[in-house]
Amino acid sequence: MDADKLVETTRARILLVDDDTANLGILGGLLQPQYDVLAAPSGERALQIASAVPQPDLILLDVLMPGMDGYAVLARLRDNPATRDIPVIFVTGMDSIEDEEKGLELGAVDYITKPYRAPVVLARVRNHLELKRARDWLKDQNAFLEAEVARRQKENEGIQRRLLQSDKLAAIGQIAAGVAHEINNPVGFVSSNMGSLERYVRDLLEILEAYAALEGLVTADSAALAAVRERKEQKNLDFLRDDIMQLIAESREGLQRVGKIVQDLKSFARVDDSNWQWADLRGGLESTLNMVSNELKYHCTVHQDYGDLPKVWCLSSQLNQVFMNLLVNAGQAIAGKGDISIRTGQRGEEVFVAIADSGAGISPENQRRLFEPFFTTKPVGKGTGLGLSLAFSIVQRHGGRIEVDSTPGKGSSFTVWLPVKPDPAPAAANART
């Protein structure tokens, strides 16, 4: 720190302790032009003043006093955490080595002997006040550095958590893309086979119809014809004819649904979308909604009100993660049956996605902590407290914000606001992280 930072900006406070009022007068006369001087005629009074606020910056303490002498006062000062750091200079007429050693062992910083010599008194007072200011500054700097180290450590831990979460999301995306690819192949040839099977069954049914027509032309009631008729009745051919086509139609519909899930899985993962690009938020919302439908469909009715949205410059897979967290949280906030609404729209150069639920709501004190890492209102084992923190970081990375509106007992609404085109400088910096 610069030397001028140590220059005294306020007058230092000096406490004089002596049972002799004449000595108090002499020392006070020397020091008052430069310092604020306090006086105590006894050790007991000195301890009271030293413990009060504001405290003295330096104490000049007489050794020989009736009742509580200077050694006892110094010992009491050092035993008290509030006063142990106040420097004490002994003032005494004794000049033996033993007396000086005893005072220094107890914690005195210096000695001034009687009779007083003004230059000596002023020089030692000034030196010890400067040393105290330097010690106080170092103490403050140490406290500041410790707090800064703790803050940086916490910040680094947050960054590390986000990096781990990003790696985890990337791994999930790769797995999802791989699973989608593996499912897509068998779904493709099964779907193709179902088409062929449907044509073959129709051909067989046409042949059966032709045989049925031929059956009416046969006049002789032979044993073979009777056996055919009996077999038709046993197998319920009319039912089979209708049910086979229905089963094929249902199977084709199921394959189409599997194909849609695979497509949504690939859209949600978007492993190749590691760079910023223009993306359709509505498509991301719909694919994400399909991904979490199993979490919602049994107890939530989802209402969709999509406004016209332009494409947004973003990392679409990360925004899909935000939508997934908000949708899952909305579903978990509803204890029984309830409603979830999704609204989208544009205002100026911003777009919004609002996800609201009819759940339990969030108390005002918890709303202030929603985006803190590891904070959760869910029961133990039901949540990590990282979902909203991660969502907040992702939206902030896109130059946006999340607004929360919640009333206990009535539900919550989370609105994600995003610029259509973020500020290019932060976007470029984020693209490198």
C-alpha positions as CSV (number, residue, x, y, z in Angstrom):
1,M,0.0,0.0,0.0
2,D,1.1,3.6,-0.7
3,A,2.7,5.4,2.1
4,D,0.2,8.2,1.9
5,K,-2.5,5.8,2.9
6,L,-0.9,5.5,6.3
7,V,-1.0,9.2,6.9
8,E,-3.2,10.0,9.8
9,T,-6.6,11.3,8.6
10,T,-8.1,11.7,12.1
11,R,-6.6,12.7,15.4
12,A,-5.4,9.7,17.3
13,R,-6.8,9.0,20.8
14,I,-4.3,8.6,23.6
15,L,-5.2,7.4,27.1
16,L,-3.1,8.7,30.0
17,V,-3.2,6.6,33.2
18,D,-1.6,8.0,36.3
19,D,-2.8,8.6,39.9
20,D,-0.8,11.9,40.0
21,T,-2.8,14.7,38.4
22,A,0.4,16.7,37.9
23,N,1.9,14.0,35.7
24,L,-1.4,13.8,33.8
25,G,-1.2,17.6,33.3
26,I,2.4,17.5,32.0
27,L,1.8,14.7,29.5
28,G,-1.6,16.1,28.4
29,G,0.1,19.5,27.7
30,L,2.7,17.8,25.5
31,L,0.2,15.7,23.5
32,Q,-3.0,17.7,23.2
33,P,-1.8,19.9,20.3
34,Q,-1.5,16.8,18.1
35,Y,-3.8,14.2,19.6
36,D,-7.1,13.7,21.5
37,V,-6.1,13.0,25.1
38,L,-8.2,11.0,27.6
39,A,-7.2,10.7,31.3
40,A,-7.7,8.1,33.9
41,P,-6.6,8.6,37.6
42,S,-6.7,4.8,38.4
43,G,-6.3,1.4,36.8
44,E,-10.0,0.6,37.2
45,R,-11.1,3.7,35.3
46,A,-8.5,3.0,32.7
47,L,-10.0,-0.4,32.0
48,Q,-13.4,1.1,31.6
49,I,-12.2,3.8,29.1
50,A,-10.2,1.2,27.1
51,S,-13.2,-1.0,26.7
52,A,-15.5,1.8,25.6
53,V,-16.1,2.9,22.0
54,P,-14.2,4.5,20.4
55,Q,-11.2,2.9,22.0
56,P,-7.9,4.7,22.5
57,D,-5.2,4.1,19.9
58,L,-2.4,4.2,22.5
59,I,-2.1,4.0,26.3
60,L,0.6,5.7,28.4
61,L,0.4,3.7,31.7
62,D,2.0,4.6,35.0
63,V,3.6,1.6,36.7
64,L,3.3,2.6,40.3
65,M,-0.3,3.3,41.3
66,P,-2.2,2.5,44.5
67,G,-4.6,-0.4,44.4
68,M,-4.2,-1.8,40.8
69,D,-0.7,-1.0,39.6
70,G,0.4,-0.8,36.0
71,Y,1.4,-4.4,35.7
72,A,-2.1,-5.6,36.8
73,V,-3.8,-3.2,34.4
74,L,-1.6,-4.4,31.5
75,A,-2.4,-8.0,32.3
76,R,-6.1,-7.3,32.3
77,L,-5.9,-5.4,29.0
78,R,-4.1,-8.4,27.4
79,D,-6.6,-10.9,28.7
80,N,-9.5,-9.0,27.1
81,P,-9.9,-9.8,23.4
82,A,-11.4,-6.3,22.9
83,T,-8.3,-4.5,24.3
84,R,-5.4,-6.9,23.8
85,D,-4.2,-5.1,20.6
86,I,-4.0,-1.6,22.0
87,P,-0.3,-0.7,22.4
88,V,0.8,0.3,25.9
89,I,3.8,2.4,26.8
90,F,4.9,2.2,30.4
91,V,5.6,5.5,32.2
92,T,7.8,5.1,35.3
93,G,10.5,6.5,37.4
94,M,12.1,3.1,37.7
95,D,14.9,2.3,35.4
96,S,16.1,-1.2,36.4
97,I,16.5,-3.9,33.8
98,E,14.3,-6.2,35.8
99,D,11.4,-3.8,35.8
100,E,11.7,-3.2,32.1
101,E,11.9,-6.9,31.3
102,K,8.8,-7.6,33.4
103,G,6.8,-4.9,31.6
104,L,7.9,-6.2,28.2
105,E,7.1,-9.8,29.1
106,L,3.5,-8.6,30.0
107,G,3.1,-7.0,26.6
108,A,4.3,-3.3,26.9
109,V,5.7,-2.0,23.7
110,D,8.0,0.6,25.2
111,Y,9.1,2.6,28.3
112,I,9.2,6.3,29.0
113,T,11.0,7.3,32.1
114,K,10.5,10.3,34.4
115,P,11.3,13.1,34.3
116,Y,9.7,13.6,30.9
117,R,11.7,14.9,27.9
118,A,9.3,16.3,25.3
119,P,11.2,15.2,22.2
120,V,11.5,11.6,23.5
121,V,7.8,11.4,24.5
122,L,6.6,12.8,21.2
123,A,8.9,10.6,19.1
124,R,7.9,7.4,20.9
125,V,4.2,8.2,20.8
126,R,4.4,9.0,17.1
127,N,6.4,5.9,16.3
128,H,4.1,3.5,18.1
129,L,1.0,5.2,16.6
130,E,2.5,4.7,13.1
131,L,3.3,1.1,13.9
132,K,-0.3,0.6,15.1
133,R,-1.8,2.1,12.0
134,A,0.5,-0.2,9.9
135,R,-0.6,-3.2,11.9
136,D,-4.3,-2.3,11.6
137,W,-3.9,-1.8,7.9
138,L,-2.2,-5.2,7.6
139,K,-4.9,-6.8,9.6
140,D,-7.6,-5.2,7.4
141,Q,-5.8,-6.3,4.3
142,N,-5.5,-9.8,5.6
143,A,-9.2,-9.9,6.4
144,F,-9.9,-8.5,2.9
145,L,-7.6,-11.0,1.3
146,E,-9.2,-13.9,3.2
147,A,-12.7,-12.7,2.2
148,E,-11.5,-12.3,-1.4
149,V,-9.9,-15.8,-1.4
150,A,-13.2,-17.2,0.0
151,R,-15.2,-15.4,-2.6
152,R,-12.9,-16.5,-5.4
153,Q,-13.0,-20.1,-4.1
154,K,-16.8,-20.0,-4.0
155,E,-16.8,-18.5,-7.5
156,N,-14.5,-21.1,-8.8
157,E,-16.6,-23.8,-7.2
158,G,-19.6,-22.4,-9.0
159,I,-17.7,-22.4,-12.3
160,Q,-16.5,-25.9,-11.7
161,R,-20.0,-27.1,-10.9
162,R,-21.3,-25.5,-14.1
163,L,-18.4,-27.0,-16.1
164,L,-19.2,-30.4,-14.7
165,Q,-22.9,-29.9,-15.4
166,S,-22.1,-28.8,-19.0
167,D,-19.9,-31.9,-19.5
168,K,-22.7,-34.0,-18.0
169,L,-25.2,-32.4,-20.4
170,A,-22.9,-32.9,-23.3
171,A,-22.4,-36.6,-22.4
172,I,-26.2,-37.0,-22.0
173,G,-26.7,-35.4,-25.4
174,Q,-24.2,-37.7,-27.0
175,I,-25.8,-40.7,-25.4
176,A,-29.2,-39.5,-26.5
177,A,-28.1,-39.0,-30.1
178,G,-26.5,-42.5,-30.0
179,V,-29.7,-44.1,-28.6
180,A,-31.8,-42.2,-31.2
181,H,-29.5,-43.5,-34.0
182,E,-29.6,-47.1,-32.7
183,I,-33.4,-47.0,-32.3
184,N,-33.9,-45.3,-35.7
185,N,-32.4,-48.2,-37.7
186,P,-34.7,-51.0,-36.4
187,V,-37.7,-48.7,-36.4
188,G,-36.9,-47.9,-40.1
189,F,-36.8,-51.5,-41.3
190,V,-39.7,-52.6,-39.1
191,S,-41.8,-49.7,-40.5
192,S,-40.8,-50.8,-44.0
193,N,-41.7,-54.4,-43.2
194,M,-45.0,-53.4,-41.9
195,G,-45.8,-51.7,-45.2
196,S,-44.9,-54.8,-47.1
197,L,-46.8,-57.0,-44.6
198,E,-49.9,-54.9,-45.0
199,R,-49.8,-55.3,-48.8
200,Y,-49.3,-59.1,-48.5
201,V,-52.2,-59.4,-46.1
202,R,-54.4,-57.5,-48.4
203,D,-53.4,-59.8,-51.2
204,L,-54.2,-62.9,-49.1
205,L,-57.5,-61.4,-48.1
206,E,-58.4,-60.8,-51.8
207,I,-57.5,-64.4,-52.5
208,L,-59.7,-65.5,-49.6
209,E,-62.6,-63.4,-51.0
210,A,-62.1,-65.1,-54.4
211,Y,-62.3,-68.6,-52.8
212,A,-65.3,-67.5,-50.8
213,A,-67.0,-66.6,-54.1
214,L,-66.0,-69.9,-55.6
215,E,-67.4,-71.7,-52.6
216,G,-70.9,-70.5,-53.6
217,L,-70.6,-72.0,-57.0
218,V,-69.9,-75.5,-55.7
219,T,-73.1,-77.5,-55.9
220,A,-72.0,-80.8,-54.3
221,D,-71.9,-80.8,-50.6
222,S,-68.7,-82.7,-50.4
223,A,-66.9,-83.7,-47.2
224,A,-64.0,-81.4,-48.2
225,L,-66.3,-78.4,-48.5
226,A,-67.8,-79.2,-45.2
227,A,-64.4,-79.3,-43.6
228,V,-63.5,-75.9,-45.0
229,R,-66.7,-74.3,-43.7
230,E,-66.1,-75.9,-40.3
231,R,-62.6,-74.5,-40.2
232,K,-63.9,-71.0,-41.1
233,E,-66.3,-71.1,-38.3
234,Q,-63.7,-72.3,-35.8
235,K,-61.1,-69.6,-36.8
236,N,-63.8,-66.9,-37.0
237,L,-62.5,-65.7,-40.4
238,D,-64.7,-62.6,-40.5
239,F,-63.3,-61.4,-37.2
240,L,-59.7,-62.1,-38.3
241,R,-60.2,-60.2,-41.6
242,D,-61.3,-57.1,-39.7
243,D,-58.9,-57.4,-36.8
244,I,-55.7,-58.0,-38.8
245,M,-56.1,-54.7,-40.6
246,Q,-56.8,-52.9,-37.3
247,L,-53.7,-54.4,-35.7
248,I,-51.6,-53.4,-38.7
249,A,-53.0,-49.8,-38.5
250,E,-52.2,-49.6,-34.8
251,S,-48.7,-51.0,-35.3
252,R,-48.0,-48.4,-38.0
253,E,-49.3,-45.7,-35.6
254,G,-47.0,-47.0,-32.8
255,L,-44.0,-47.0,-35.1
256,Q,-44.8,-43.4,-36.2
257,R,-44.9,-42.4,-32.5
258,V,-41.6,-44.1,-31.8
259,G,-40.2,-42.3,-34.8
260,K,-41.5,-39.0,-33.5
261,I,-39.9,-39.7,-30.1
262,V,-36.6,-40.5,-31.8
263,Q,-36.8,-37.3,-33.8
264,D,-37.5,-35.3,-30.6
265,L,-34.7,-37.0,-28.8
266,K,-32.3,-36.0,-31.6
267,S,-33.7,-32.5,-31.6
268,F,-33.4,-32.1,-27.9
269,A,-29.8,-33.4,-27.7
270,R,-28.5,-31.5,-30.8
271,V,-25.0,-32.7,-30.2
272,D,-23.9,-30.9,-33.4
273,D,-25.2,-27.6,-32.1
274,S,-22.1,-26.6,-30.2
275,N,-21.9,-23.3,-31.9
276,W,-24.3,-20.3,-31.8
277,Q,-26.9,-20.4,-34.6
278,W,-30.4,-19.2,-35.4
279,A,-32.9,-21.6,-33.9
280,D,-36.7,-22.1,-33.6
281,L,-37.6,-21.9,-29.9
282,R,-41.1,-23.3,-30.6
283,G,-39.6,-26.5,-32.1
284,G,-37.3,-26.8,-29.1
285,L,-40.2,-26.3,-26.7
286,E,-42.3,-29.0,-28.4
287,S,-39.5,-31.5,-28.6
288,T,-38.7,-30.9,-24.9
289,L,-42.3,-31.2,-24.0
290,N,-42.4,-34.6,-25.6
291,M,-39.3,-35.6,-23.8
292,V,-40.9,-34.8,-20.4
293,S,-44.4,-35.9,-21.2
294,N,-44.1,-39.0,-19.0
295,E,-43.5,-36.7,-16.0
296,L,-46.6,-34.6,-16.7
297,K,-49.2,-36.6,-18.6
298,Y,-50.7,-38.5,-15.6
299,H,-51.5,-35.4,-13.4
300,C,-51.0,-32.3,-15.5
301,T,-53.0,-30.8,-18.3
302,V,-50.7,-28.7,-20.6
303,H,-52.1,-25.7,-22.3
304,Q,-50.1,-24.2,-25.2
305,D,-50.5,-20.6,-26.4
306,Y,-47.7,-20.0,-28.9
307,G,-47.3,-16.5,-30.4
308,D,-45.3,-15.8,-33.5
309,L,-41.6,-16.0,-32.7
310,P,-38.6,-15.2,-34.9
311,K,-35.6,-17.4,-34.9
312,V,-33.2,-16.6,-32.0
313,W,-29.4,-16.6,-32.0
314,C,-28.6,-19.1,-29.4
315,L,-27.3,-22.5,-28.2
316,S,-30.5,-24.4,-28.7
317,S,-29.5,-27.5,-26.8
318,Q,-28.8,-25.4,-23.7
319,L,-32.1,-23.5,-24.0
320,N,-33.9,-26.9,-24.3
321,Q,-32.3,-27.8,-21.0
322,V,-33.7,-24.6,-19.4
323,F,-37.2,-25.5,-20.7
324,M,-36.9,-29.0,-19.5
325,N,-35.9,-27.9,-15.9
326,L,-38.8,-25.4,-15.8
327,L,-41.4,-28.0,-17.1
328,V,-40.2,-30.7,-14.7
329,N,-40.3,-28.2,-11.8
330,A,-43.8,-27.1,-12.8
331,G,-45.0,-30.7,-12.8
332,Q,-43.4,-31.4,-9.4
333,A,-45.0,-28.3,-7.9
334,I,-48.4,-29.8,-8.5
335,A,-49.3,-32.3,-5.8
336,G,-52.5,-33.8,-7.3
337,K,-54.2,-32.8,-10.6
338,G,-53.3,-29.4,-12.1
339,D,-52.6,-27.3,-15.1
340,I,-49.4,-26.1,-16.8
341,S,-49.5,-23.3,-19.4
342,I,-46.8,-22.5,-21.9
343,R,-47.0,-19.0,-23.6
344,T,-44.6,-17.5,-26.1
345,G,-44.4,-14.1,-27.7
346,Q,-42.2,-11.2,-28.7
347,R,-41.9,-7.7,-27.4
348,G,-39.5,-5.4,-29.3
349,E,-36.2,-7.1,-29.7
350,E,-36.9,-9.7,-27.0
351,V,-38.9,-12.9,-27.0
352,F,-40.3,-14.6,-24.0
353,V,-41.3,-18.1,-23.0
354,A,-43.5,-18.3,-19.9
355,I,-44.2,-21.6,-18.1
356,A,-46.8,-21.4,-15.3
357,D,-48.3,-24.0,-13.0
358,S,-51.2,-24.2,-10.6
359,G,-49.0,-25.7,-7.9
360,A,-48.2,-24.8,-4.3
361,G,-46.3,-21.6,-5.1
362,I,-43.2,-20.3,-3.5
363,S,-42.8,-18.1,-0.4
364,P,-41.2,-14.7,-0.8
365,E,-38.2,-15.6,1.3
366,N,-37.5,-18.6,-0.9
367,Q,-38.0,-16.7,-4.1
368,R,-35.0,-14.6,-3.2
369,R,-32.8,-17.8,-3.1
370,L,-34.3,-19.7,-6.0
371,F,-31.2,-19.4,-8.3
372,E,-28.6,-20.1,-5.6
373,P,-26.7,-23.4,-6.3
374,F,-27.9,-26.3,-4.2
375,F,-30.9,-24.4,-2.8
376,T,-34.1,-26.4,-3.1
377,T,-37.5,-26.5,-1.4
378,K,-38.0,-30.2,-2.4
379,P,-37.7,-33.0,0.2
380,V,-34.3,-34.6,0.7
381,G,-33.5,-36.8,-2.2
382,K,-36.0,-35.2,-4.6
383,G,-33.7,-32.5,-6.0
384,T,-30.1,-31.3,-6.1
385,G,-30.9,-27.6,-6.2
386,L,-28.8,-27.2,-9.4
387,G,-31.6,-27.0,-12.0
388,L,-32.6,-23.4,-11.6
389,S,-29.1,-22.3,-11.0
390,L,-28.0,-23.9,-14.2
391,A,-31.0,-22.4,-16.0
392,F,-30.2,-18.9,-14.7
393,S,-26.5,-19.3,-15.9
394,I,-27.6,-20.4,-19.4
395,V,-30.1,-17.6,-19.8
396,Q,-27.6,-15.1,-18.5
397,R,-25.1,-16.4,-21.0
398,H,-27.6,-15.6,-23.7
399,G,-28.0,-12.0,-22.5
400,G,-31.4,-12.7,-21.0
401,R,-33.1,-12.9,-17.7
402,I,-35.7,-15.1,-15.8
403,E,-38.6,-13.4,-14.0
404,V,-40.5,-15.2,-11.2
405,D,-44.1,-14.5,-10.2
406,S,-45.4,-16.8,-7.5
407,T,-48.1,-16.7,-4.9
408,P,-48.2,-19.4,-2.1
409,G,-51.2,-21.6,-2.7
410,K,-51.9,-20.3,-6.2
411,G,-48.9,-21.4,-8.3
412,S,-45.8,-20.0,-10.0
413,S,-44.8,-18.5,-13.3
414,F,-41.3,-18.4,-14.7
415,T,-40.7,-16.2,-17.7
416,V,-37.5,-16.5,-19.8
417,W,-36.7,-13.3,-21.7
418,L,-34.1,-13.6,-24.5
419,P,-32.8,-11.1,-27.0
420,V,-33.4,-12.1,-30.6
421,K,-29.7,-11.3,-31.2
422,P,-27.5,-11.0,-28.1
423,D,-24.8,-8.5,-27.8
424,P,-22.0,-9.8,-30.1
425,A,-19.2,-9.2,-27.6
426,P,-20.6,-11.4,-24.8
427,A,-21.8,-13.9,-27.3
428,A,-18.3,-14.3,-28.8
429,A,-16.8,-14.6,-25.3
430,N,-19.4,-17.2,-24.3
431,A,-18.7,-19.1,-27.5
432,R,-15.1,-19.5,-26.4
433,T,-16.0,-20.8,-22.9
